[in-house]
Amino acid sequence: MEAVITFIALFAMVFGLGYIYYTTRNRERMALIEKGADASLFNTGKEGGKTFINWNKFTLKIGMLAIGIALGIIAGSVFANNSIMDEDTSYSSMIFLFGGLSLVVFYIIDRKGK
């Protein structure tokens, strides 16, 4: 019974946040239009035919993050099994460490590409 209440509360929270986001966005846009702002402000997906999101870089970043998390789990397991660190500490710290390192490596790769 508690799980059902939890899922209903989660669904209600997600729905409420989405509703508030879209109604607020609509009110802001209507206020800008009433003041005579240019409607091209609302073209958030494309500007000059180019998309804001480079999907190749995004997938590389997510892939590197997933690999970093996997390496963190493996390193945490090695540290926990060899009694180098406490089990809870080893898993969480290694996941964050390797995940963060993978994002730093992505940043370095991305900067060299420019």
SVG drawing of the C-alpha trace seen along z (x, -y; Angstrom):
<svg xmlns="http://www.w3.org/2000/svg" viewBox="-2 -47 45 56">
<polyline fill="none" stroke="black" stroke-width="0.4" points="0.0,0.0 2.9,-2.4 4.4,-1.7 1.1,-2.7 1.0,-5.9 4.6,-6.7 4.0,-6.2 0.8,-8.3 2.7,-11.1 5.6,-10.8 3.2,-11.0 1.4,-14.0 4.6,-15.8 5.9,-15.3 2.5,-16.3 2.4,-19.4 5.9,-20.5 5.2,-20.1 1.9,-22.0 3.6,-24.9 6.4,-25.0 4.2,-25.1 1.7,-27.6 4.4,-29.9 6.2,-29.7 2.9,-30.4 2.3,-33.5 5.8,-34.8 5.4,-34.4 2.0,-36.1 3.4,-39.0 6.3,-39.4 3.9,-39.2 1.6,-41.9 4.6,-44.2 5.5,-43.8 8.6,-41.5 9.7,-39.6 8.2,-36.1 11.6,-34.7 12.6,-34.6 10.6,-31.4 12.6,-29.4 14.7,-27.7 15.3,-24.6 17.1,-26.1 19.0,-29.3 20.0,-29.9 19.5,-26.3 21.9,-25.0 20.6,-23.1 21.8,-24.1 22.5,-20.5 25.3,-18.6 24.0,-15.1 27.3,-13.5 29.0,-15.3 26.0,-14.6 26.1,-10.8 29.9,-10.8 29.5,-12.6 26.8,-10.2 28.8,-7.2 31.9,-8.4 29.9,-9.0 28.4,-5.5 31.9,-4.0 33.2,-6.1 30.4,-4.9 31.1,-1.3 34.8,-1.7 33.8,-3.3 31.7,-0.3 34.5,2.1 37.1,0.0 34.7,-0.2 34.2,3.6 37.9,4.1 38.5,1.8 35.6,3.3 36.7,6.9 40.3,6.2 39.2,4.3 41.0,1.1 37.9,-1.0 34.5,-0.5 32.0,0.9 29.5,-2.0 32.3,-4.5 34.2,-2.7 31.3,-2.3 30.0,-5.9 33.3,-7.6 34.7,-5.6 31.5,-6.1 31.7,-9.9 35.4,-9.9 35.4,-8.0 32.2,-9.6 33.8,-13.0 37.0,-12.0 35.2,-10.8 33.5,-14.2 36.8,-16.0 38.3,-13.8 35.3,-14.6 35.9,-18.3 39.6,-18.0 38.6,-16.1 35.9,-18.7 38.3,-21.6 41.0,-19.9 38.3,-19.5 37.6,-23.2"/>
</svg>
